[in-house]
Amino acid sequence: MKKFFGMVVTLLVVVLAALSINHLRQRSSADRRGSLQDELIAAAGQIRPTLPKRIDGATLVGVSTSDTSLTYQYKLDTKKSQLPANAVETLNKTAVQQVCKSTQTVELMSMGATYINSYVDSDSQWVAQFTIRYRDCET
């Protein structure tokens, strides 16, 4: 009799766990997107008071959110005309490495977040913009 009740309890726990997982999977995309937006808004809110912030030959001058994207705006120390030929490629590679090394950002990207790094030169002339997605961290 004890074995029977033990099996019933185990079965009940398994069924409840399956129902809970199914409920999480069925949450509407609007609910998931809203939660993700809240996370990104909170992150931007924590970063903004620390700006401007010097980071390796550039200054992080702004951060903004839009839907499920967090955008970092950088101003480079150099004029666009003085940048090396591979500067854009190097900026992109560095941006991907920085974003992908954070477990928190990778987790948010797995939920649909994107990180955008936007660069202007020392004269505020546009240089480049990169969108980093979860799949960029898988390579």
C-alpha positions as CSV (number, residue, x, y, z in Angstrom):
1,M,0.0,0.0,0.0
2,K,2.9,2.4,0.8
3,K,4.5,1.7,-2.5
4,F,1.2,2.5,-4.3
5,F,0.9,5.8,-2.5
6,G,4.5,6.6,-3.2
7,M,4.0,5.9,-6.9
8,V,0.8,8.1,-6.9
9,V,2.7,11.0,-5.2
10,T,5.6,10.6,-7.6
11,L,3.2,10.6,-10.5
12,L,1.5,13.6,-9.1
13,V,4.8,15.5,-8.8
14,V,5.8,14.6,-12.3
15,V,2.4,15.7,-13.7
16,L,2.5,19.0,-11.8
17,A,6.1,19.7,-13.0
18,A,5.1,19.0,-16.6
19,L,2.1,21.3,-16.3
20,S,4.3,24.1,-14.8
21,I,6.8,23.8,-17.6
22,N,4.0,23.7,-20.2
23,H,2.5,26.9,-18.6
24,L,5.9,28.7,-18.9
25,R,6.2,27.7,-22.5
26,Q,2.7,28.9,-23.3
27,R,3.1,32.3,-21.8
28,S,2.3,34.8,-24.5
29,S,5.1,36.3,-26.4
30,A,3.8,39.7,-25.2
31,D,4.4,38.6,-21.6
32,R,7.9,37.4,-22.4
33,R,8.7,40.5,-24.4
34,G,7.4,42.8,-21.6
35,S,9.6,41.0,-19.1
36,L,12.6,41.3,-21.4
37,Q,11.9,45.0,-21.9
38,D,11.7,45.5,-18.2
39,E,15.1,43.9,-17.8
40,L,16.7,46.0,-20.5
41,I,15.1,49.2,-19.2
42,A,16.5,48.4,-15.7
43,A,20.0,47.7,-17.2
44,A,19.9,51.1,-19.0
45,G,18.8,52.8,-15.9
46,Q,21.8,51.4,-14.0
47,I,24.3,52.4,-16.7
48,R,23.0,56.0,-17.4
49,P,24.2,57.5,-14.1
50,T,27.8,56.3,-14.8
51,L,28.0,58.1,-18.2
52,P,30.1,59.3,-19.8
53,K,32.5,56.4,-19.3
54,R,35.9,56.0,-20.9
55,I,36.5,52.5,-22.5
56,D,39.6,51.7,-24.5
57,G,39.9,54.6,-27.0
58,A,36.3,55.5,-26.9
59,T,33.7,57.0,-24.5
60,L,30.4,55.4,-23.8
61,V,28.2,58.5,-24.1
62,G,24.7,57.0,-24.1
63,V,22.5,54.0,-23.7
64,S,18.9,53.6,-24.8
65,T,16.3,50.9,-25.2
66,S,13.7,50.2,-27.9
67,D,11.5,47.1,-27.7
68,T,13.9,44.3,-27.0
69,S,17.1,46.1,-27.9
70,L,19.7,47.8,-25.7
71,T,21.8,50.3,-27.7
72,Y,25.2,51.6,-26.5
73,Q,26.4,54.8,-28.1
74,Y,30.1,55.3,-28.3
75,K,32.2,58.3,-29.4
76,L,35.7,57.3,-30.6
77,D,38.8,59.3,-29.8
78,T,39.8,59.4,-33.5
79,K,38.5,61.0,-36.6
80,K,37.0,58.6,-39.1
81,S,39.5,59.5,-41.7
82,Q,42.3,58.5,-39.3
83,L,40.9,55.1,-38.4
84,P,42.9,52.0,-39.7
85,A,41.4,50.1,-42.6
86,N,40.3,47.2,-40.4
87,A,38.8,49.5,-37.6
88,V,35.1,48.5,-38.3
89,E,35.9,44.8,-38.4
90,T,37.9,45.2,-35.1
91,L,35.1,47.2,-33.5
92,N,32.6,44.5,-34.4
93,K,34.8,41.6,-33.2
94,T,35.5,43.4,-29.9
95,A,31.8,44.2,-29.4
96,V,30.7,40.6,-29.9
97,Q,33.4,39.4,-27.5
98,Q,32.5,41.8,-24.8
99,V,28.7,41.1,-25.0
100,C,29.1,37.3,-25.3
101,K,31.4,37.0,-22.3
102,S,28.6,38.1,-19.9
103,T,26.4,35.3,-18.9
104,Q,23.6,37.8,-18.1
105,T,23.6,39.3,-21.5
106,V,23.8,35.9,-23.2
107,E,20.8,34.8,-21.1
108,L,18.8,37.9,-22.2
109,M,19.8,37.3,-25.8
110,S,18.5,33.7,-25.6
111,M,15.2,35.2,-24.6
112,G,15.2,37.5,-27.7
113,A,17.2,40.6,-26.6
114,T,19.6,42.3,-29.0
115,Y,22.5,44.5,-28.2
116,I,23.4,47.3,-30.5
117,N,26.7,49.2,-30.5
118,S,26.8,52.4,-32.4
119,Y,29.9,54.4,-33.0
120,V,30.7,58.0,-34.1
121,D,34.1,59.5,-34.5
122,S,35.6,62.4,-32.5
123,D,33.7,64.9,-34.8
124,S,30.5,63.0,-34.2
125,Q,30.5,61.5,-37.8
126,W,28.9,58.1,-38.0
127,V,31.4,55.2,-38.2
128,A,29.5,52.0,-37.7
129,Q,26.7,50.1,-35.9
130,F,26.5,46.5,-35.0
131,T,23.6,44.4,-33.8
132,I,24.6,41.4,-31.6
133,R,22.2,38.5,-31.3
134,Y,22.3,35.2,-29.4
135,R,23.5,33.3,-32.5
136,D,26.6,35.6,-32.6
137,C,27.7,34.1,-29.3
138,E,27.4,30.5,-30.5
139,T,30.2,30.7,-33.0
